[in-house]
């Protein structure tokens, strides 16, 4: 098989493994790689020794449809302040959907997981 054809099959397989979501009930996608697009209604930086940036998508806290979490150790991967720069913007976020205290969340490690629209 020619390298170009093989690469095409590999890339098609990778893109089909990620689901684009526009569903109201995101909990059915737990533990799957997803892409979710929505408006950032608010942001919050937790207090404490290891603060976390939280971005509320789809609605503001506590009614957010999805929360994007960026842990303190990963802040260095950004050349901007996500809690300020992304607030009130339309974004798409890619990653594994998990539940935290029963709410859908994606943990982001770097800016490549976030696309500003």
C-alpha positions as CSV (number, residue, x, y, z in Angstrom):
1,X,0.0,0.0,0.0
2,X,1.3,3.4,-0.9
3,X,2.3,5.7,2.1
4,X,-0.2,8.4,1.0
5,X,-3.1,6.0,1.0
6,X,-2.1,4.5,4.3
7,X,-1.8,8.0,5.9
8,X,-5.3,8.8,4.6
9,X,-6.8,5.7,6.3
10,X,-5.0,6.5,9.6
11,X,-6.2,10.2,9.6
12,X,-9.8,9.1,8.8
13,X,-9.7,6.7,11.7
14,X,-8.5,9.4,14.0
15,X,-11.1,11.9,13.1
16,X,-13.9,9.4,13.3
17,X,-12.9,8.5,16.8
18,X,-13.8,11.9,18.1
19,X,-17.5,12.9,18.3
20,X,-18.8,16.4,17.6
21,X,-21.4,17.2,20.3
22,X,-24.4,19.4,20.2
23,X,-26.5,17.2,22.5
24,X,-28.4,18.5,25.6
25,X,-27.4,15.4,27.6
26,X,-23.6,15.1,27.4
27,X,-23.4,12.4,30.1
28,X,-24.0,9.8,27.4
29,X,-20.5,10.6,26.1
30,X,-18.5,10.1,29.3
31,X,-15.1,8.6,28.8
32,X,-15.1,9.4,25.1
33,X,-13.0,11.8,23.1
34,X,-15.3,14.6,22.0
35,X,-15.4,18.0,20.4
36,X,-17.9,20.5,22.0
37,X,-18.5,24.0,20.8
38,X,-20.3,26.7,22.8
39,X,-20.1,30.2,24.3
40,X,-18.0,30.8,27.4
41,X,-20.5,32.4,29.8
42,X,-18.1,32.8,32.6
43,X,-14.8,31.8,34.1
44,X,-13.5,31.3,37.6
45,X,-10.1,30.6,39.2
46,X,-10.3,28.5,42.3
47,X,-8.3,29.5,45.4
48,X,-5.8,27.4,47.2
49,X,-2.3,25.9,46.7
50,X,-3.1,24.4,43.3
51,X,-5.7,26.7,41.7
52,X,-7.8,25.6,38.7
53,X,-9.2,27.7,35.8
54,X,-12.8,26.8,35.2
55,X,-14.6,27.9,32.0
56,X,-18.4,27.6,32.0
57,X,-19.8,26.7,28.5
58,X,-23.4,26.8,27.5
59,X,-24.6,28.8,30.6
60,X,-23.0,30.4,33.6
61,X,-22.3,28.6,36.9
62,X,-24.0,26.6,38.3
63,X,-26.0,25.7,35.1
64,X,-23.1,25.2,32.7
65,X,-23.6,22.5,30.1
66,X,-19.9,21.7,30.2
67,X,-17.0,22.9,32.3
68,X,-13.5,23.2,30.9
69,X,-10.8,22.7,33.6
70,X,-7.2,23.8,33.3
71,X,-5.1,22.7,36.2
72,X,-2.3,25.0,37.6
73,X,0.5,22.8,36.3
74,X,-0.8,23.3,32.7
75,X,-1.1,27.1,32.8
76,X,2.5,27.4,31.6
77,X,1.4,25.8,28.3
78,X,-0.7,28.9,27.4
79,X,0.8,32.2,26.2
80,X,-2.4,33.9,27.3
81,X,-4.6,33.9,30.4
82,X,-7.5,31.5,29.5
83,X,-9.8,32.8,32.2
84,X,-9.7,36.3,30.7
85,X,-9.0,35.7,27.0
86,X,-11.6,33.1,26.4
87,X,-14.4,34.6,28.5
88,X,-17.4,35.7,26.3
89,X,-16.0,34.0,23.2
90,X,-17.4,31.1,21.1
91,X,-15.0,28.2,21.4
92,X,-14.6,24.5,20.6
93,X,-12.9,22.3,23.0
94,X,-11.5,18.8,22.3
95,X,-10.7,16.1,24.9
96,X,-12.0,13.3,27.0
97,X,-15.4,14.0,28.6
98,X,-15.5,13.1,32.3
99,X,-17.9,13.7,35.1
100,X,-16.9,15.8,38.1
101,X,-19.5,15.8,40.9
102,X,-22.0,14.7,38.3
103,X,-21.3,17.5,35.8
104,X,-19.7,17.1,32.3
105,X,-16.1,18.4,32.2
106,X,-13.1,18.3,29.8
107,X,-9.7,18.7,31.3
108,X,-7.5,20.8,29.0
109,X,-3.7,20.5,29.0
110,X,-2.8,23.1,26.4
111,X,-4.1,25.6,23.8
112,X,-4.2,23.0,21.0
113,X,-7.3,21.6,22.6
114,X,-9.2,24.9,22.3
115,X,-10.2,26.6,19.1
116,X,-11.6,30.2,19.2
117,X,-14.3,30.7,16.6
